[in-house]
Amino acid sequence: MLTKPQIRTVLDSMQEMFPDAHCELHHSTPFELTIAVVLSAQCTDALVNKVTPGLFEKYKKPEDYLEVPLEELENDIRRIGLFRNKAKNIKKLARMVVEEYGGKLPQDRDELMLLPGVGRKTANVIASVAFDLPYIAVDTHVERVSKRLGICRWKDSVLEVEKTLMRKIPKDEWSVSHHRFIFFGRYHCRAQSPKCEICPLLDLCREGQKRMKKRAQNGK
């Protein structure tokens, strides 16, 4: 497991590599972000960003989603994986926001988690990005990077990873670190073919060192 000074090195290196790391889901309101994050489950941000321009042009506010048949909304998001289930959740989510919150998305993370289709990770993203609250959302990139670097243990659950990162990263850096971990995992420490050979954190990364040793043994 990395020491506190080593984790500081990790955070500083990621800052240098990705100083402009940010949420890549296109949106202009907290509610649009919520819809985009719901759509992004088991789907790439790039594909979601191809669907949402037309979606957000058609549906300006939560009430608009309630005025169309479910089949029409399904057709609007048909390119997205699990589109039928997501369309149902979006309709239920919109209804709950209208009927219980007066059409305005709640800011509290626990209230966000009550919305259909919104789990802990999604709620953390919304609270952090839309409302600038300190949370760390653990997606597949954050989890992979945290475990490869030895910040967390391989056997840790997603919730355990989140709690460990919250303990080891200063609270005022939670949100920005979340984005930097994602960028680091998406563009550098990729699931397949991570760029270990040019990684500034290789000296701290047991996983990377193992990979480089294996490559050397295989003559690659």
N, C-alpha and C positions, 0 to 999 in steps of 0.2 A: 504493500500500500504506500502511496506517495506521502511524503511529509508535507507539512504546511508550507515551507519555503518552496518545495518542488511544485506544489499546486499553484503557488504564486507565479512560478516560472511558466507553467502551463497557461494560465490566464493571460499573462503578459504576451506570450508568444502568439496566442490566438488573436489577441487584440492587434498585434502587428500584422498578422496574416490577413485578417478580415475586419478592418476598422469600421467598415460600413455594414456589417451584418445586420439583417433586419428581417421582418416577416415578409416572405415573398408572395403571399396570397394577396391579390389585388382587392382592395375594398376602400370605401370612402366613409362608412359609418360602422359603429359597433355591431349593428344587426347584420350588415353585409359581411363583416368578418366572421360572425357566428355561422352564417350560412356557408361561407367558404370553408371554414374549418370542419364543419359537419360533412361537407362534400369530400374533403381531403382524406377522410379515413380510408385506408387501404387504396389510396390513389395518389398520384403525383400532383404537386402544386402546379406544375406546368399544364397538366390537363385541366385542372380546375380553373386555371386562369384563362383557358380557351372557352370555357362554358359560361363563366360568370358575367362577362360583359353583356351578352344578350339577356341573361337572366336578370341582372340588376337594372337593365334598361326597362324590362317589362314589369318587374316587381320593385316598386320604390319603397314600400313600407310593409310591416308585418301583415296589415289588413289585406294587402293585395294578394297574398298567398292563399287567403281564405276564400277569395272570390272566384277561384277557378276549380274545375274538377280535378281530382287526384290524377286522373289519366293525362290531363294536359300538363301538369307539373312533371309527371314522369317523363313525358316526351321531351320536355325542355331540358332535362338533365340526363337523357338516355345514354350519352357518351360516358357518363361516370359509372364506375363499378358500383354494384349494389344499389342502382338508381331507384328501384321500387321501394326498398326499405328506407332509403334516405328521403325520398319524396314524402312518405308517410310521416317520418319524424319531423320534417320541415313544416308540414301542415300542422301537426300537433304542437310543435314548438311555437309557431306563429300564433296559434290560438291561445296558448298559455300566456305569451307575452302580452297579447291584446286584452285578454279577460282578467288576468291577475296582476299585470303590471302597467296597465293603461297604455299599452303600445310602446313602452320604453323598456329597453333591455336592462335588467338589474345589473348592478356592478359587483355585488357580493359574490365571491367565488362559490360559496355553498348554495346560494340561490341559483346561480348559473347551472350547477350540477343537477338541479331538479328538472331542468328543461329536457325534453325528449331528444335523444341523440347526443347529448352533451355529457361526457364523462369527465373525470378529473383532469386529464391532460388537456382536453378541449377547453374546459373552464379556466385552467391556468393560462392558456394562450390568450383567451379573450380578456381576462382580468389584467394580464400583463401588457398586451399590445393595445387594447382599446382604452383601458382605463389607467395605464401606467402604474399598476400596483405590483409589488414585489413577489413574483412567483417564478418557479422553474417548471416548465412543462417538459416531461421526459418522453420524447418520441423515440423511434428506432435509432436515429442518429445519435441523440444524446446518450442513450443507454449504451450503444456500441462503443462510443468514444470513451465514456466514463470507465467501462470495464476493460477495454484494451489498454488504457493508460494506467490502470491500477488505482484509480481514484475510488472505485467501488469493486466489490467482489463479483466474480462471474456468476455465483449462485444467487445474488441479490435479485429480488423482485423489482418491478418498475417503481413501486412505492418506496421500497428501501433505497433505490438509487436516488429518487427525489429527495428523501430525507437526508441521505448522506451528503448530497450536493448542497443542500441548505445549511448543513453544519459546517461544511468545509469552504464554502464560498461566501464572502462578505455579502450581507443582505442587500446592500445598495448596488451590488453587481449581479444579482440573480437574473434579472430580465435580460440584460445585455449578454450575459454569459450563455444563457439559453440559446440566443441567436447565433453566437459565435461557435458553440458546440455543434449546432446544426450545420452551419456553413463548413466547419472543419470536417464533419462526418460526410456531408453531401459532396464536397468538392476535393477533399484531400484524403482523409482516413475513410475511404469508401468501403462498403461491405465487400465488394470484389475489387481486387487489384488496388489496395491502398498504396499511397505514394511514400512508402517507408524510406526509400533510398534518398529522398530529398526532404525528409521531415526534420524540422528543427527540434522536435521532441524525442527523437530516436533514442538518445542516451537515457531518457527516463522511462522508455516504453519497453517492458519485457516482451510484450506481444510482438512489437516491431522488430526487436532484436532476434527473436525466435524465427520470424519470417525471413529476415536477412540472412541468418545462419543457414536456414534451409535452402534458400536460393543459392548461396555459395556452394553448398554441398551438391546441389543439383547442377552446378555449373552455369547458372543463369544470372 
